[in-house]
């Protein structure tokens, strides 16, 4: 039974390839639905996305490089926000975050910014460290922080350029 299904599937694939070649040569003017039916895969042979991810080595969840990319994006946004904040403060703006403002008051503008950005990066690394036990939560947290810092950075850049 299984070999008959495989032969039938191979025949359909061969027919599809022949139709594609004829179409490419210009011999077939119109491809109708009755001539071109993709082979149907029985439900027992279909795989769920979870199984496909496990088979591909992704562990059933999000690939690690995506979380790493989100972490790198967050680090770059922290760096960008630090430079934009420094530029905004140099032209007379004031810091609206009370924790960062207190750090800048105690240690100066540059060291206060370095402290706050370093602390934010440590918190991002903490979120990234949770990826093994709480992968979905880590992905969502890194996505939210990247979105917030992108918006804040663009708002500050708009204020500096205005």
C-alpha positions in Angstrom: 0.0 0.0 0.0 2.8 2.4 0.9 4.7 1.7 -2.3 1.6 2.4 -4.4 1.2 5.8 -2.7 4.9 6.6 -3.3 4.6 5.6 -7.0 1.4 7.7 -7.3 3.2 10.6 -5.7 6.2 10.3 -8.0 3.9 10.1 -11.0 2.1 13.3 -10.0 5.4 15.1 -9.4 6.7 13.9 -12.8 3.4 15.2 -14.4 3.9 18.5 -12.6 7.4 18.9 -13.9 6.4 18.0 -17.5 3.6 20.6 -17.4 6.1 23.2 -16.0 8.5 22.5 -18.8 5.8 22.7 -21.5 4.6 26.0 -20.0 8.2 27.3 -20.0 8.6 26.4 -23.6 5.4 28.2 -24.5 3.5 25.0 -25.6 0.9 25.4 -22.9 -1.1 28.5 -23.1 -3.2 28.0 -20.0 -2.7 25.9 -16.9 -6.0 24.6 -15.7 -6.8 23.4 -12.2 -7.6 19.9 -13.4 -4.2 19.5 -15.0 -2.2 20.8 -12.1 -3.2 19.4 -8.8 -0.5 19.2 -6.1 -0.2 15.8 -4.5 -2.3 15.4 -1.4 -0.4 14.4 1.8 -2.5 12.3 4.2 -3.0 13.8 7.6 -1.0 11.0 9.2 2.1 12.1 7.2 1.7 15.8 7.9 3.9 17.3 10.6 3.0 20.0 13.1 5.2 23.1 13.3 6.3 21.9 16.8 7.5 18.6 15.4 9.2 20.3 12.4 11.1 22.6 14.8 12.2 19.7 16.9 13.4 17.8 13.8 15.3 20.8 12.6 17.1 21.2 15.9 15.3 24.3 17.1 14.1 22.5 20.2 10.4 23.2 19.5 10.8 26.9 20.2 12.3 30.0 18.7 15.8 29.6 17.2 18.5 30.9 19.5 19.9 33.3 16.9 16.6 35.2 16.9 16.8 35.8 20.7 20.5 36.7 20.3 19.6 39.2 17.5 16.9 40.7 19.8 19.5 41.1 22.5 22.0 42.7 20.1 19.3 45.1 18.9 18.5 46.1 22.4 22.2 46.7 23.1 22.4 48.9 20.0 19.3 50.8 21.0 20.8 51.4 24.5 23.9 52.8 22.9 21.8 54.9 20.5 19.7 56.2 23.3 22.7 57.1 25.4 24.2 59.1 22.5 20.9 60.9 21.8 20.4 61.6 25.5 23.9 63.1 25.7 23.2 65.3 22.7 19.8 66.4 24.1 21.3 67.2 27.5 24.1 69.2 25.9 21.6 71.5 24.1 19.7 72.1 27.3 17.1 69.3 27.6 16.5 67.7 31.0 16.3 64.1 31.9 12.7 63.0 32.6 13.6 59.6 34.1 14.0 60.3 37.9 16.4 57.4 38.4 18.7 58.5 35.6 18.4 62.1 36.7 19.4 61.2 40.3 22.4 59.2 38.9 23.4 62.2 36.8 23.0 64.6 39.7 25.3 62.4 42.0 27.9 61.4 39.4 27.7 63.9 36.6 26.0 63.6 33.2 28.4 61.2 31.5 28.9 58.8 34.4 25.2 58.9 35.2 24.4 57.9 31.7 27.1 55.2 31.6 25.7 53.9 34.9 22.1 53.8 33.7 22.9 52.3 30.4 25.1 49.7 32.0 22.4 48.8 34.4 19.9 48.5 31.6 22.3 46.2 29.7 22.7 44.0 32.8 18.9 43.7 33.0 18.7 42.8 29.3 21.3 40.1 30.0 19.2 38.8 32.9 16.2 38.6 30.5 18.3 36.8 28.0 19.6 34.3 30.7 16.0 33.3 31.3 15.7 32.0 27.7 16.2 28.4 28.7 13.3 28.2 31.1 11.0 30.9 29.8 11.8 31.3 26.1 8.4 32.9 25.1 8.6 35.3 28.0 12.2 36.3 27.1 11.3 36.8 23.5 8.3 39.0 24.4 10.3 41.0 27.0 13.2 41.7 24.5 10.7 42.6 21.8 8.9 45.0 24.2 12.1 46.7 25.4 13.3 47.1 21.8 10.0 48.6 20.8 10.0 51.0 23.8 13.6 52.1 23.3 13.1 52.5 19.5 10.2 54.8 20.2 12.0 56.8 22.9 15.1 57.1 20.8 13.1 58.4 17.8 11.3 60.8 20.0 14.5 62.1 21.5 16.1 62.3 18.0 13.1 64.3 16.8 13.5 66.6 19.8 17.2 67.2 19.1 16.7 67.8 15.3 13.7 70.1 15.8 
